[in-house]
Amino acid sequence: MTVLLGAFGYRVLEGGSHLLRRPLGWLERLVYRVGGVDGREQTWQAYTGALLAFSTSTLLMTFAIQRLQHVLPLNPRRLGPVAALSAFNTAASFTTNTNWQGYAGEATMSYLSQMVALAWQNFVSAAAGIAVAVALARGLTRRGRARARARSATSGWTSPAPSSTSFCRSRSSSPSSSSPRE
């Protein structure tokens, strides 16, 4: 089972052919089009910026829902707003997927706060963690021109080369190179 799921995950993440491509490919293309995704891989700086922007926006949304729960629907017990520090602590812990709860469940959070803010964060924070793991794995395993470009982006060298080994050789054999070798 592990081998099958691993092979499926690899094909999905690398854009290869897989079982769900035909029935759900249209949905993926629609989401990409609506989201403005062009299909090119991001640099590590773009991955970092996107992750920080996404996590910050979901943290602020979770914080706002908790602070405004007294005016939002699905609050049959008419609970007041969650205290600012408690709301920030909860939003930050759910955003980072630590899920620390310093409050008394349904005595503090409305149904909407629990469903829309906290349950949603349980899903998206785990998805963000998976995205980081995939980005890290891609960064560590890329070969050839893609790896050479990745090295150039992280070390300040901008010339792509045919392979990572010739790239390192050409830089290290340069007499004017004062940068440390990788």
Secondary structure, 3 states (H helix, E strand, C coil): CHHHHHHHHHHHHHCCCCCCHHHHHHHHHHHHHHHCCCCCCCCHHHHHHHHHHHHHHHHHHHHHHHHCHHHCCCCCCCCCCCCHHHHHHHHHHHHCCCCCCCCCHHHHCCHHHHHHHHHHHHHHHHHHHHHHHHHHHHHHHCCHHHHHHHHHHHHCCCCCCCCHHHHHHHHHCCCCCCCCCC
